[in-house]
Amino acid sequence: MENILDFARGPLFRFSLAVMLLGLLRILIIDLIAIIVAYRRAGDTTLPWNFIIRRTFKWLFPFNRALANRPAYSLLSIFFHVGLLLVPIFLFAHVELWHKAIGIAWPTLPKPTADVLTVITIVCAIGLFLGRIFSQTSRFISRKQDYLWPILIIMPFVSGFACASVSLSPSGYQTLMLIHILSADVIFLLMPFTKIAHCILMPLSQIISNLAWRFPADTDDDVCTTLNKKGAPV
C-alpha cells in the first residue's frame, strides 16, 4: 500500500498536474488566438474596455446577482468555489506536495481556517447536488457530468478531512489517503476536457461576447449572397 501511495503522490500526481496545466494552457491559447482573429475581422474594433472590465468582475464576484437571483443556490455556489480554490492551493500539506513536485512553495492557511473552509466546501457541495436534483429547472439543463462532478470533487475533501481530523487505524488512514490522492489526480486529468475548464474561459467571456456582435464589414453582403437575396429590395 505504501508503494501505491508513493506512486500516487509522486509520478501520478506530477503527470496529472502536467496534463491539467498543459490542457488548460492549450484552451487559453486557442481562445486568445480566436479573440485576435475576431478582433482583426471585426467591422468595429472600438471595444468598451471599462464596461468589459466591470462586467468581468461582476461575473467573477457575482454577489449582487446572487442575492437577486436564486440567492440560496447562488450563495452555496460562491462559497463552494471559494473553498474549492483556497483549500487545495493553500493547505499546508498540499503546499508541501507542490513544493516536492515543482520546487515552489508559498504561504499556507492556518489549520483551523483550512478545516472550516473544508467543511463549508463539503456542505455547499451537498447543497448544490441536492439543489440540482430537486430543482426542475436545474434538472432540465443538467447533463450526467453535472451530477458526477460534485460527487467527484467532494471525495478529496471528505477523505482529506477524515485523514487530518479523525483517529484512524493505519490501514484505514492509508485507504482514505489513497482515495484522497487518486480522486484529486482524476480531477486534474479531467479538468481540461470538461466544463470545469470554465475556470480559464470565464475571465475572457465578456470580451468574447462583445467581439461576437462586431461583424466584419462585408457580413451583410455575405448573408444576402447566402440567402440568394443579393440586390433584392429591403
mmCIF file of the C-alpha atoms, coordinates in Angstrom:
data_MODEL
# 
_entry.id   MODEL 
# 
loop_
_atom_site.group_PDB 
_atom_site.id 
_atom_site.type_symbol 
_atom_site.label_atom_id 
_atom_site.label_alt_id 
_atom_site.label_comp_id 
_atom_site.label_asym_id 
_atom_site.label_entity_id 
_atom_site.label_seq_id 
_atom_site.pdbx_PDB_ins_code 
_atom_site.Cartn_x 
_atom_site.Cartn_y 
_atom_site.Cartn_z 
_atom_site.occupancy 
_atom_site.B_iso_or_equiv 
_atom_site.pdbx_formal_charge 
_atom_site.auth_seq_id 
_atom_site.auth_comp_id 
_atom_site.auth_asym_id 
_atom_site.auth_atom_id 
_atom_site.pdbx_PDB_model_num 
ATOM 1   C CA . MET A 1 1   ? 0.000   0.000  0.000   1.00 0.00 ? 1   MET A CA 1 
ATOM 2   C CA . GLU A 1 2   ? 2.840   2.390  0.829   1.00 0.00 ? 2   GLU A CA 1 
ATOM 3   C CA . ASN A 1 3   ? 4.347   1.858  -2.627  1.00 0.00 ? 3   ASN A CA 1 
ATOM 4   C CA . ILE A 1 4   ? 0.998   2.643  -4.251  1.00 0.00 ? 4   ILE A CA 1 
ATOM 5   C CA . LEU A 1 5   ? 0.691   5.809  -2.153  1.00 0.00 ? 5   LEU A CA 1 
ATOM 6   C CA . ASP A 1 6   ? 4.200   6.896  -3.138  1.00 0.00 ? 6   ASP A CA 1 
ATOM 7   C CA . PHE A 1 7   ? 3.345   6.364  -6.808  1.00 0.00 ? 7   PHE A CA 1 
ATOM 8   C CA . ALA A 1 8   ? 0.016   8.230  -6.498  1.00 0.00 ? 8   ALA A CA 1 
ATOM 9   C CA . ARG A 1 9   ? 1.507   11.258 -4.723  1.00 0.00 ? 9   ARG A CA 1 
ATOM 10  C CA . GLY A 1 10  ? 4.670   11.199 -6.830  1.00 0.00 ? 10  GLY A CA 1 
ATOM 11  C CA . PRO A 1 11  ? 4.766   10.267 -10.546 1.00 0.00 ? 11  PRO A CA 1 
ATOM 12  C CA . LEU A 1 12  ? 0.974   10.077 -10.983 1.00 0.00 ? 12  LEU A CA 1 
ATOM 13  C CA . PHE A 1 13  ? 0.463   13.462 -9.300  1.00 0.00 ? 13  PHE A CA 1 
ATOM 14  C CA . ARG A 1 14  ? 3.135   15.100 -11.475 1.00 0.00 ? 14  ARG A CA 1 
ATOM 15  C CA . PHE A 1 15  ? 1.642   13.519 -14.615 1.00 0.00 ? 15  PHE A CA 1 
ATOM 16  C CA . SER A 1 16  ? -1.933  14.604 -13.812 1.00 0.00 ? 16  SER A CA 1 
ATOM 17  C CA . LEU A 1 17  ? -0.691  18.084 -12.887 1.00 0.00 ? 17  LEU A CA 1 
ATOM 18  C CA . ALA A 1 18  ? 1.154   18.366 -16.215 1.00 0.00 ? 18  ALA A CA 1 
ATOM 19  C CA . VAL A 1 19  ? -1.939  17.221 -18.151 1.00 0.00 ? 19  VAL A CA 1 
ATOM 20  C CA . MET A 1 20  ? -4.108  19.776 -16.323 1.00 0.00 ? 20  MET A CA 1 
ATOM 21  C CA . LEU A 1 21  ? -1.719  22.708 -16.799 1.00 0.00 ? 21  LEU A CA 1 
ATOM 22  C CA . LEU A 1 22  ? -0.906  21.935 -20.443 1.00 0.00 ? 22  LEU A CA 1 
ATOM 23  C CA . GLY A 1 23  ? -4.566  21.243 -21.241 1.00 0.00 ? 23  GLY A CA 1 
ATOM 24  C CA . LEU A 1 24  ? -5.759  24.498 -19.702 1.00 0.00 ? 24  LEU A CA 1 
ATOM 25  C CA . LEU A 1 25  ? -2.901  26.376 -21.382 1.00 0.00 ? 25  LEU A CA 1 
ATOM 26  C CA . ARG A 1 26  ? -3.976  24.912 -24.741 1.00 0.00 ? 26  ARG A CA 1 
ATOM 27  C CA . ILE A 1 27  ? -7.567  26.098 -24.183 1.00 0.00 ? 27  ILE A CA 1 
ATOM 28  C CA . LEU A 1 28  ? -6.333  29.556 -23.202 1.00 0.00 ? 28  LEU A CA 1 
ATOM 29  C CA . ILE A 1 29  ? -4.084  29.865 -26.267 1.00 0.00 ? 29  ILE A CA 1 
ATOM 30  C CA . ILE A 1 30  ? -6.852  28.705 -28.637 1.00 0.00 ? 30  ILE A CA 1 
ATOM 31  C CA . ASP A 1 31  ? -9.270  31.262 -27.195 1.00 0.00 ? 31  ASP A CA 1 
ATOM 32  C CA . LEU A 1 32  ? -6.725  34.073 -27.309 1.00 0.00 ? 32  LEU A CA 1 
ATOM 33  C CA . ILE A 1 33  ? -5.970  33.300 -30.968 1.00 0.00 ? 33  ILE A CA 1 
ATOM 34  C CA . ALA A 1 34  ? -9.716  33.255 -31.717 1.00 0.00 ? 34  ALA A CA 1 
ATOM 35  C CA . ILE A 1 35  ? -10.093 36.636 -29.980 1.00 0.00 ? 35  ILE A CA 1 
ATOM 36  C CA . ILE A 1 36  ? -7.240  38.140 -32.017 1.00 0.00 ? 36  ILE A CA 1 
ATOM 37  C CA . VAL A 1 37  ? -8.699  36.791 -35.291 1.00 0.00 ? 37  VAL A CA 1 
ATOM 38  C CA . ALA A 1 38  ? -12.190 38.054 -34.408 1.00 0.00 ? 38  ALA A CA 1 
ATOM 39  C CA . TYR A 1 39  ? -10.801 41.467 -33.445 1.00 0.00 ? 39  TYR A CA 1 
ATOM 40  C CA . ARG A 1 40  ? -8.945  41.822 -36.751 1.00 0.00 ? 40  ARG A CA 1 
ATOM 41  C CA . ARG A 1 41  ? -12.043 40.826 -38.737 1.00 0.00 ? 41  ARG A CA 1 
ATOM 42  C CA . ALA A 1 42  ? -14.456 42.988 -36.741 1.00 0.00 ? 42  ALA A CA 1 
ATOM 43  C CA . GLY A 1 43  ? -16.142 45.866 -38.509 1.00 0.00 ? 43  GLY A CA 1 
ATOM 44  C CA . ASP A 1 44  ? -15.936 47.967 -35.338 1.00 0.00 ? 44  ASP A CA 1 
ATOM 45  C CA . THR A 1 45  ? -12.726 47.459 -33.349 1.00 0.00 ? 45  THR A CA 1 
ATOM 46  C CA . THR A 1 46  ? -13.559 50.056 -30.703 1.00 0.00 ? 46  THR A CA 1 
ATOM 47  C CA . LEU A 1 47  ? -14.259 47.993 -27.592 1.00 0.00 ? 47  LEU A CA 1 
ATOM 48  C CA . PRO A 1 48  ? -15.825 49.381 -24.384 1.00 0.00 ? 48  PRO A CA 1 
ATOM 49  C CA . TRP A 1 49  ? -12.956 48.267 -22.158 1.00 0.00 ? 49  TRP A CA 1 
ATOM 50  C CA . ASN A 1 50  ? -14.304 49.869 -18.964 1.00 0.00 ? 50  ASN A CA 1 
ATOM 51  C CA . PHE A 1 51  ? -17.626 48.083 -19.461 1.00 0.00 ? 51  PHE A CA 1 
ATOM 52  C CA . ILE A 1 52  ? -15.870 44.779 -20.230 1.00 0.00 ? 52  ILE A CA 1 
ATOM 53  C CA . ILE A 1 53  ? -13.708 45.020 -17.089 1.00 0.00 ? 53  ILE A CA 1 
ATOM 54  C CA . ARG A 1 54  ? -16.699 45.880 -14.882 1.00 0.00 ? 54  ARG A CA 1 
ATOM 55  C CA . ARG A 1 55  ? -18.759 43.019 -16.324 1.00 0.00 ? 55  ARG A CA 1 
ATOM 56  C CA . THR A 1 56  ? -15.864 40.592 -15.911 1.00 0.00 ? 56  THR A CA 1 
ATOM 57  C CA . PHE A 1 57  ? -15.500 41.420 -12.217 1.00 0.00 ? 57  PHE A CA 1 
ATOM 58  C CA . LYS A 1 58  ? -19.271 41.101 -11.774 1.00 0.00 ? 58  LYS A CA 1 
ATOM 59  C CA . TRP A 1 59  ? -19.108 37.635 -13.309 1.00 0.00 ? 59  TRP A CA 1 
ATOM 60  C CA . LEU A 1 60  ? -16.107 36.614 -11.207 1.00 0.00 ? 60  LEU A CA 1 
ATOM 61  C CA . PHE A 1 61  ? -17.585 38.033 -7.964  1.00 0.00 ? 61  PHE A CA 1 
ATOM 62  C CA . PRO A 1 62  ? -21.365 37.778 -8.526  1.00 0.00 ? 62  PRO A CA 1 
ATOM 63  C CA . PHE A 1 63  ? -22.536 38.743 -5.022  1.00 0.00 ? 63  PHE A CA 1 
ATOM 64  C CA . ASN A 1 64  ? -25.181 41.250 -6.154  1.00 0.00 ? 64  ASN A CA 1 
ATOM 65  C CA . ARG A 1 65  ? -26.505 38.840 -8.762  1.00 0.00 ? 65  ARG A CA 1 
ATOM 66  C CA . ALA A 1 66  ? -26.515 36.027 -6.204  1.00 0.00 ? 66  ALA A CA 1 
ATOM 67  C CA . LEU A 1 67  ? -28.763 37.949 -3.825  1.00 0.00 ? 67  LEU A CA 1 
ATOM 68  C CA . ALA A 1 68  ? -31.176 38.896 -6.622  1.00 0.00 ? 68  ALA A CA 1 
ATOM 69  C CA . ASN A 1 69  ? -31.459 35.557 -8.453  1.00 0.00 ? 69  ASN A CA 1 
ATOM 70  C CA . ARG A 1 70  ? -31.811 32.219 -6.587  1.00 0.00 ? 70  ARG A CA 1 
ATOM 71  C CA . PRO A 1 71  ? -29.931 33.581 -3.551  1.00 0.00 ? 71  PRO A CA 1 
ATOM 72  C CA . ALA A 1 72  ? -29.597 30.325 -1.600  1.00 0.00 ? 72  ALA A CA 1 
ATOM 73  C CA . TYR A 1 73  ? -28.314 28.279 -4.540  1.00 0.00 ? 73  TYR A CA 1 
ATOM 74  C CA . SER A 1 74  ? -26.046 31.090 -5.766  1.00 0.00 ? 74  SER A CA 1 
ATOM 75  C CA . LEU A 1 75  ? -24.501 31.695 -2.336  1.00 0.00 ? 75  LEU A CA 1 
ATOM 76  C CA . LEU A 1 76  ? -23.851 27.960 -1.973  1.00 0.00 ? 76  LEU A CA 1 
ATOM 77  C CA . SER A 1 77  ? -22.075 28.075 -5.330  1.00 0.00 ? 77  SER A CA 1 
ATOM 78  C CA . ILE A 1 78  ? -19.977 31.098 -4.329  1.00 0.00 ? 78  ILE A CA 1 
ATOM 79  C CA . PHE A 1 79  ? -18.780 29.635 -1.013  1.00 0.00 ? 79  PHE A CA 1 
ATOM 80  C CA . PHE A 1 80  ? -18.223 26.261 -2.680  1.00 0.00 ? 80  PHE A CA 1 
ATOM 81  C CA . HIS A 1 81  ? -15.906 27.845 -5.257  1.00 0.00 ? 81  HIS A CA 1 
ATOM 82  C CA . VAL A 1 82  ? -14.072 29.832 -2.571  1.00 0.00 ? 82  VAL A CA 1 
ATOM 83  C CA . GLY A 1 83  ? -13.257 26.653 -0.642  1.00 0.00 ? 83  GLY A CA 1 
ATOM 84  C CA . LEU A 1 84  ? -12.561 24.774 -3.858  1.00 0.00 ? 84  LEU A CA 1 
ATOM 85  C CA . LEU A 1 85  ? -9.821  27.270 -4.734  1.00 0.00 ? 85  LEU A CA 1 
ATOM 86  C CA . LEU A 1 86  ? -8.324  28.149 -1.351  1.00 0.00 ? 86  LEU A CA 1 
ATOM 87  C CA . VAL A 1 87  ? -8.065  24.745 0.339   1.00 0.00 ? 87  VAL A CA 1 
ATOM 88  C CA . PRO A 1 88  ? -6.210  22.798 -2.395  1.00 0.00 ? 88  PRO A CA 1 
ATOM 89  C CA . ILE A 1 89  ? -3.844  25.709 -3.062  1.00 0.00 ? 89  ILE A CA 1 
ATOM 90  C CA . PHE A 1 90  ? -3.077  26.950 0.479   1.00 0.00 ? 90  PHE A CA 1 
ATOM 91  C CA . LEU A 1 91  ? -3.385  23.874 2.718   1.00 0.00 ? 91  LEU A CA 1 
ATOM 92  C CA . PHE A 1 92  ? -0.007  23.207 4.368   1.00 0.00 ? 92  PHE A CA 1 
ATOM 93  C CA . ALA A 1 93  ? 0.189   19.539 3.326   1.00 0.00 ? 93  ALA A CA 1 
ATOM 94  C CA . HIS A 1 94  ? -0.706  20.478 -0.242  1.00 0.00 ? 94  HIS A CA 1 
ATOM 95  C CA . VAL A 1 95  ? 1.891   23.230 -0.419  1.00 0.00 ? 95  VAL A CA 1 
ATOM 96  C CA . GLU A 1 96  ? 4.488   20.696 0.716   1.00 0.00 ? 96  GLU A CA 1 
ATOM 97  C CA . LEU A 1 97  ? 3.353   18.354 -2.071  1.00 0.00 ? 97  LEU A CA 1 
ATOM 98  C CA . TRP A 1 98  ? 3.515   21.169 -4.629  1.00 0.00 ? 98  TRP A CA 1 
ATOM 99  C CA . HIS A 1 99  ? 6.980   22.039 -3.312  1.00 0.00 ? 99  HIS A CA 1 
ATOM 100 C CA . LYS A 1 100 ? 8.197   18.496 -3.865  1.00 0.00 ? 100 LYS A CA 1 
ATOM 101 C CA . ALA A 1 101 ? 6.593   18.314 -7.317  1.00 0.00 ? 101 ALA A CA 1 
ATOM 102 C CA . ILE A 1 102 ? 7.581   21.684 -8.810  1.00 0.00 ? 102 ILE A CA 1 
ATOM 103 C CA . GLY A 1 103 ? 10.037  23.135 -6.277  1.00 0.00 ? 103 GLY A CA 1 
ATOM 104 C CA . ILE A 1 104 ? 7.887   26.180 -5.397  1.00 0.00 ? 104 ILE A CA 1 
ATOM 105 C CA . ALA A 1 105 ? 6.209   26.984 -2.057  1.00 0.00 ? 105 ALA A CA 1 
ATOM 106 C CA . TRP A 1 106 ? 4.012   29.830 -0.757  1.00 0.00 ? 106 TRP A CA 1 
ATOM 107 C CA . PRO A 1 107 ? 2.233   30.894 2.481   1.00 0.00 ? 107 PRO A CA 1 
ATOM 108 C CA . THR A 1 108 ? -0.328  28.463 3.880   1.00 0.00 ? 108 THR A CA 1 
ATOM 109 C CA . LEU A 1 109 ? -3.653  28.648 5.699   1.00 0.00 ? 109 LEU A CA 1 
ATOM 110 C CA . PRO A 1 110 ? -3.804  28.071 9.472   1.00 0.00 ? 110 PRO A CA 1 
ATOM 111 C CA . LYS A 1 111 ? -5.211  24.596 10.151  1.00 0.00 ? 111 LYS A CA 1 
ATOM 112 C CA . PRO A 1 112 ? -8.417  25.843 11.881  1.00 0.00 ? 112 PRO A CA 1 
ATOM 113 C CA . THR A 1 113 ? -9.176  28.084 8.900   1.00 0.00 ? 113 THR A CA 1 
ATOM 114 C CA . ALA A 1 114 ? -8.484  25.266 6.439   1.00 0.00 ? 114 ALA A CA 1 
ATOM 115 C CA . ASP A 1 115 ? -10.732 22.908 8.457   1.00 0.00 ? 115 ASP A CA 1 
ATOM 116 C CA . VAL A 1 116 ? -13.611 25.415 8.451   1.00 0.00 ? 116 VAL A CA 1 
ATOM 117 C CA . LEU A 1 117 ? -13.237 26.028 4.708   1.00 0.00 ? 117 LEU A CA 1 
ATOM 118 C CA . THR A 1 118 ? -13.148 22.273 4.068   1.00 0.00 ? 118 THR A CA 1 
ATOM 119 C CA . VAL A 1 119 ? -16.387 21.707 5.997   1.00 0.00 ? 119 VAL A CA 1 
ATOM 120 C CA . ILE A 1 120 ? -18.043 24.665 4.227   1.00 0.00 ? 120 ILE A CA 1 
ATOM 121 C CA . THR A 1 121 ? -16.998 23.263 0.840   1.00 0.00 ? 121 THR A CA 1 
ATOM 122 C CA . ILE A 1 122 ? -18.393 19.819 1.685   1.00 0.00 ? 122 ILE A CA 1 
ATOM 123 C CA . VAL A 1 123 ? -21.708 21.239 2.933   1.00 0.00 ? 123 VAL A CA 1 
ATOM 124 C CA . CYS A 1 124 ? -22.038 23.520 -0.103  1.00 0.00 ? 124 CYS A CA 1 
ATOM 125 C CA . ALA A 1 125 ? -21.262 20.662 -2.491  1.00 0.00 ? 125 ALA A CA 1 
ATOM 126 C CA . ILE A 1 126 ? -24.007 18.559 -0.915  1.00 0.00 ? 126 ILE A CA 1 
ATOM 127 C CA . GLY A 1 127 ? -26.386 21.525 -1.089  1.00 0.00 ? 127 GLY A CA 1 
ATOM 128 C CA . LEU A 1 128 ? -25.602 22.114 -4.789  1.00 0.00 ? 128 LEU A CA 1 
ATOM 129 C CA . PHE A 1 129 ? -26.048 18.426 -5.567  1.00 0.00 ? 129 PHE A CA 1 
ATOM 130 C CA . LEU A 1 130 ? -29.429 18.282 -3.821  1.00 0.00 ? 130 LEU A CA 1 
ATOM 131 C CA . GLY A 1 131 ? -30.470 21.583 -5.393  1.00 0.00 ? 131 GLY A CA 1 
ATOM 132 C CA . ARG A 1 132 ? -29.706 20.200 -8.840  1.00 0.00 ? 132 ARG A CA 1 
ATOM 133 C CA . ILE A 1 133 ? -31.730 17.060 -8.114  1.00 0.00 ? 133 ILE A CA 1 
ATOM 134 C CA . PHE A 1 134 ? -34.819 18.739 -6.652  1.00 0.00 ? 134 PHE A CA 1 
ATOM 135 C CA . SER A 1 135 ? -34.922 21.814 -8.914  1.00 0.00 ? 135 SER A CA 1 
ATOM 136 C CA . GLN A 1 136 ? -36.893 21.163 -12.099 1.00 0.00 ? 136 GLN A CA 1 
ATOM 137 C CA . THR A 1 137 ? -35.078 23.983 -13.913 1.00 0.00 ? 137 THR A CA 1 
ATOM 138 C CA . SER A 1 138 ? -31.656 22.606 -12.931 1.00 0.00 ? 138 SER A CA 1 
ATOM 139 C CA . ARG A 1 139 ? -32.602 19.072 -13.925 1.00 0.00 ? 139 ARG A CA 1 
ATOM 140 C CA . PHE A 1 140 ? -33.746 20.282 -17.354 1.00 0.00 ? 140 PHE A CA 1 
ATOM 141 C CA . ILE A 1 141 ? -30.382 21.880 -18.224 1.00 0.00 ? 141 ILE A CA 1 
ATOM 142 C CA . SER A 1 142 ? -28.164 19.335 -16.430 1.00 0.00 ? 142 SER A CA 1 
ATOM 143 C CA . ARG A 1 143 ? -26.082 16.629 -18.047 1.00 0.00 ? 143 ARG A CA 1 
ATOM 144 C CA . LYS A 1 144 ? -24.747 13.461 -16.401 1.00 0.00 ? 144 LYS A CA 1 
ATOM 145 C CA . GLN A 1 145 ? -21.406 15.090 -15.658 1.00 0.00 ? 145 GLN A CA 1 
ATOM 146 C CA . ASP A 1 146 ? -23.198 17.891 -13.770 1.00 0.00 ? 146 ASP A CA 1 
ATOM 147 C CA . TYR A 1 147 ? -24.265 15.292 -11.207 1.00 0.00 ? 147 TYR A CA 1 
ATOM 148 C CA . LEU A 1 148 ? -20.975 13.402 -11.158 1.00 0.00 ? 148 LEU A CA 1 
ATOM 149 C CA . TRP A 1 149 ? -18.687 16.423 -10.715 1.00 0.00 ? 149 TRP A CA 1 
ATOM 150 C CA . PRO A 1 150 ? -19.926 17.437 -7.223  1.00 0.00 ? 150 PRO A CA 1 
ATOM 151 C CA . ILE A 1 151 ? -19.526 13.819 -6.067  1.00 0.00 ? 151 ILE A CA 1 
ATOM 152 C CA . LEU A 1 152 ? -16.020 13.551 -7.502  1.00 0.00 ? 152 LEU A CA 1 
ATOM 153 C CA . ILE A 1 153 ? -14.951 16.960 -6.189  1.00 0.00 ? 153 ILE A CA 1 
ATOM 154 C CA . ILE A 1 154 ? -16.215 16.244 -2.696  1.00 0.00 ? 154 ILE A CA 1 
ATOM 155 C CA . MET A 1 155 ? -14.247 12.979 -2.420  1.00 0.00 ? 155 MET A CA 1 
ATOM 156 C CA . PRO A 1 156 ? -10.781 14.521 -1.801  1.00 0.00 ? 156 PRO A CA 1 
ATOM 157 C CA . PHE A 1 157 ? -12.291 16.997 0.680   1.00 0.00 ? 157 PHE A CA 1 
ATOM 158 C CA . VAL A 1 158 ? -14.088 14.328 2.739   1.00 0.00 ? 158 VAL A CA 1 
ATOM 159 C CA . SER A 1 159 ? -11.210 11.841 2.647   1.00 0.00 ? 159 SER A CA 1 
ATOM 160 C CA . GLY A 1 160 ? -8.589  14.517 3.348   1.00 0.00 ? 160 GLY A CA 1 
ATOM 161 C CA . PHE A 1 161 ? -10.562 15.976 6.247   1.00 0.00 ? 161 PHE A CA 1 
ATOM 162 C CA . ALA A 1 162 ? -11.001 12.487 7.731   1.00 0.00 ? 162 ALA A CA 1 
ATOM 163 C CA . CYS A 1 163 ? -7.273  11.766 7.437   1.00 0.00 ? 163 CYS A CA 1 
ATOM 164 C CA . ALA A 1 164 ? -6.376  15.071 9.121   1.00 0.00 ? 164 ALA A CA 1 
ATOM 165 C CA . SER A 1 165 ? -9.040  15.192 11.851  1.00 0.00 ? 165 SER A CA 1 
ATOM 166 C CA . VAL A 1 166 ? -10.263 11.662 12.656  1.00 0.00 ? 166 VAL A CA 1 
ATOM 167 C CA . SER A 1 167 ? -8.456  8.955  14.605  1.00 0.00 ? 167 SER A CA 1 
ATOM 168 C CA . LEU A 1 168 ? -7.952  6.083  12.157  1.00 0.00 ? 168 LEU A CA 1 
ATOM 169 C CA . SER A 1 169 ? -6.180  2.753  12.064  1.00 0.00 ? 169 SER A CA 1 
ATOM 170 C CA . PRO A 1 170 ? -3.042  2.645  9.901   1.00 0.00 ? 170 PRO A CA 1 
ATOM 171 C CA . SER A 1 171 ? -4.823  0.654  7.190   1.00 0.00 ? 171 SER A CA 1 
ATOM 172 C CA . GLY A 1 172 ? -7.870  2.955  7.326   1.00 0.00 ? 172 GLY A CA 1 
ATOM 173 C CA . TYR A 1 173 ? -5.659  6.022  7.067   1.00 0.00 ? 173 TYR A CA 1 
ATOM 174 C CA . GLN A 1 174 ? -3.776  4.600  4.065   1.00 0.00 ? 174 GLN A CA 1 
ATOM 175 C CA . THR A 1 175 ? -7.021  3.652  2.296   1.00 0.00 ? 175 THR A CA 1 
ATOM 176 C CA . LEU A 1 176 ? -8.563  7.092  2.776   1.00 0.00 ? 176 LEU A CA 1 
ATOM 177 C CA . MET A 1 177 ? -5.328  8.811  1.812   1.00 0.00 ? 177 MET A CA 1 
ATOM 178 C CA . LEU A 1 178 ? -5.192  6.749  -1.386  1.00 0.00 ? 178 LEU A CA 1 
ATOM 179 C CA . ILE A 1 179 ? -8.799  7.760  -2.173  1.00 0.00 ? 179 ILE A CA 1 
ATOM 180 C CA . HIS A 1 180 ? -7.860  11.376 -1.435  1.00 0.00 ? 180 HIS A CA 1 
ATOM 181 C CA . ILE A 1 181 ? -4.862  11.415 -3.766  1.00 0.00 ? 181 ILE A CA 1 
ATOM 182 C CA . LEU A 1 182 ? -6.386  9.348  -6.591  1.00 0.00 ? 182 LEU A CA 1 
ATOM 183 C CA . SER A 1 183 ? -9.606  11.386 -6.671  1.00 0.00 ? 183 SER A CA 1 
ATOM 184 C CA . ALA A 1 184 ? -7.557  14.604 -6.835  1.00 0.00 ? 184 ALA A CA 1 
ATOM 185 C CA . ASP A 1 185 ? -5.435  13.149 -9.650  1.00 0.00 ? 185 ASP A CA 1 
ATOM 186 C CA . VAL A 1 186 ? -8.580  12.176 -11.585 1.00 0.00 ? 186 VAL A CA 1 
ATOM 187 C CA . ILE A 1 187 ? -9.936  15.731 -11.189 1.00 0.00 ? 187 ILE A CA 1 
ATOM 188 C CA . PHE A 1 188 ? -6.675  17.152 -12.562 1.00 0.00 ? 188 PHE A CA 1 
ATOM 189 C CA . LEU A 1 189 ? -6.772  14.764 -15.538 1.00 0.00 ? 189 LEU A CA 1 
ATOM 190 C CA . LEU A 1 190 ? -10.410 15.534 -16.410 1.00 0.00 ? 190 LEU A CA 1 
ATOM 191 C CA . MET A 1 191 ? -10.346 19.287 -15.845 1.00 0.00 ? 191 MET A CA 1 
ATOM 192 C CA . PRO A 1 192 ? -9.166  20.414 -19.330 1.00 0.00 ? 192 PRO A CA 1 
ATOM 193 C CA . PHE A 1 193 ? -11.716 18.129 -21.054 1.00 0.00 ? 193 PHE A CA 1 
ATOM 194 C CA . THR A 1 194 ? -14.886 19.049 -19.158 1.00 0.00 ? 194 THR A CA 1 
ATOM 195 C CA . LYS A 1 195 ? -16.951 22.117 -18.281 1.00 0.00 ? 195 LYS A CA 1 
ATOM 196 C CA . ILE A 1 196 ? -14.610 22.797 -15.340 1.00 0.00 ? 196 ILE A CA 1 
ATOM 197 C CA . ALA A 1 197 ? -12.325 24.414 -17.912 1.00 0.00 ? 197 ALA A CA 1 
ATOM 198 C CA . HIS A 1 198 ? -14.550 27.487 -17.450 1.00 0.00 ? 198 HIS A CA 1 
ATOM 199 C CA . CYS A 1 199 ? -12.097 28.475 -14.701 1.00 0.00 ? 199 CYS A CA 1 
ATOM 200 C CA . ILE A 1 200 ? -9.853  29.571 -17.601 1.00 0.00 ? 200 ILE A CA 1 
ATOM 201 C CA . LEU A 1 201 ? -12.552 30.728 -20.024 1.00 0.00 ? 201 LEU A CA 1 
ATOM 202 C CA . MET A 1 202 ? -14.704 32.767 -17.620 1.00 0.00 ? 202 MET A CA 1 
ATOM 203 C CA . PRO A 1 203 ? -12.393 35.836 -17.427 1.00 0.00 ? 203 PRO A CA 1 
ATOM 204 C CA . LEU A 1 204 ? -12.479 36.012 -21.248 1.00 0.00 ? 204 LEU A CA 1 
ATOM 205 C CA . SER A 1 205 ? -16.265 35.645 -21.591 1.00 0.00 ? 205 SER A CA 1 
ATOM 206 C CA . GLN A 1 206 ? -17.092 39.348 -21.726 1.00 0.00 ? 206 GLN A CA 1 
ATOM 207 C CA . ILE A 1 207 ? -14.545 40.318 -24.374 1.00 0.00 ? 207 ILE A CA 1 
ATOM 208 C CA . ILE A 1 208 ? -15.657 37.297 -26.471 1.00 0.00 ? 208 ILE A CA 1 
ATOM 209 C CA . SER A 1 209 ? -19.297 38.364 -26.095 1.00 0.00 ? 209 SER A CA 1 
ATOM 210 C CA . ASN A 1 210 ? -18.544 41.930 -27.157 1.00 0.00 ? 210 ASN A CA 1 
ATOM 211 C CA . LEU A 1 211 ? -16.489 40.835 -30.163 1.00 0.00 ? 211 LEU A CA 1 
ATOM 212 C CA . ALA A 1 212 ? -19.258 38.472 -31.267 1.00 0.00 ? 212 ALA A CA 1 
ATOM 213 C CA . TRP A 1 213 ? -21.505 41.443 -32.021 1.00 0.00 ? 213 TRP A CA 1 
ATOM 214 C CA . ARG A 1 214 ? -18.945 43.276 -34.162 1.00 0.00 ? 214 ARG A CA 1 
ATOM 215 C CA . PHE A 1 215 ? -19.403 41.668 -37.542 1.00 0.00 ? 215 PHE A CA 1 
ATOM 216 C CA . PRO A 1 216 ? -16.930 42.184 -40.419 1.00 0.00 ? 216 PRO A CA 1 
ATOM 217 C CA . ALA A 1 217 ? -17.764 45.000 -42.794 1.00 0.00 ? 217 ALA A CA 1 
ATOM 218 C CA . ASP A 1 218 ? -18.859 42.654 -45.623 1.00 0.00 ? 218 ASP A CA 1 
ATOM 219 C CA . THR A 1 219 ? -21.099 40.486 -43.441 1.00 0.00 ? 219 THR A CA 1 
ATOM 220 C CA . ASP A 1 220 ? -24.336 41.913 -44.851 1.00 0.00 ? 220 ASP A CA 1 
ATOM 221 C CA . ASP A 1 221 ? -23.251 41.102 -48.435 1.00 0.00 ? 221 ASP A CA 1 
ATOM 222 C CA . ASP A 1 222 ? -22.263 37.562 -47.439 1.00 0.00 ? 222 ASP A CA 1 
ATOM 223 C CA . VAL A 1 223 ? -25.612 36.985 -45.718 1.00 0.00 ? 223 VAL A CA 1 
ATOM 224 C CA . CYS A 1 224 ? -27.539 38.287 -48.751 1.00 0.00 ? 224 CYS A CA 1 
ATOM 225 C CA . THR A 1 225 ? -25.494 36.071 -51.060 1.00 0.00 ? 225 THR A CA 1 
ATOM 226 C CA . THR A 1 226 ? -26.087 33.009 -48.878 1.00 0.00 ? 226 THR A CA 1 
ATOM 227 C CA . LEU A 1 227 ? -29.854 33.705 -48.818 1.00 0.00 ? 227 LEU A CA 1 
ATOM 228 C CA . ASN A 1 228 ? -29.874 34.445 -52.574 1.00 0.00 ? 228 ASN A CA 1 
ATOM 229 C CA . LYS A 1 229 ? -31.216 37.923 -51.825 1.00 0.00 ? 229 LYS A CA 1 
ATOM 230 C CA . LYS A 1 230 ? -28.377 39.941 -53.346 1.00 0.00 ? 230 LYS A CA 1 
ATOM 231 C CA . GLY A 1 231 ? -29.805 43.165 -54.808 1.00 0.00 ? 231 GLY A CA 1 
ATOM 232 C CA . ALA A 1 232 ? -33.356 42.397 -53.654 1.00 0.00 ? 232 ALA A CA 1 
ATOM 233 C CA . PRO A 1 233 ? -35.362 45.340 -52.249 1.00 0.00 ? 233 PRO A CA 1 
ATOM 234 C CA . VAL A 1 234 ? -35.470 45.569 -48.475 1.00 0.00 ? 234 VAL A CA 1 
# 
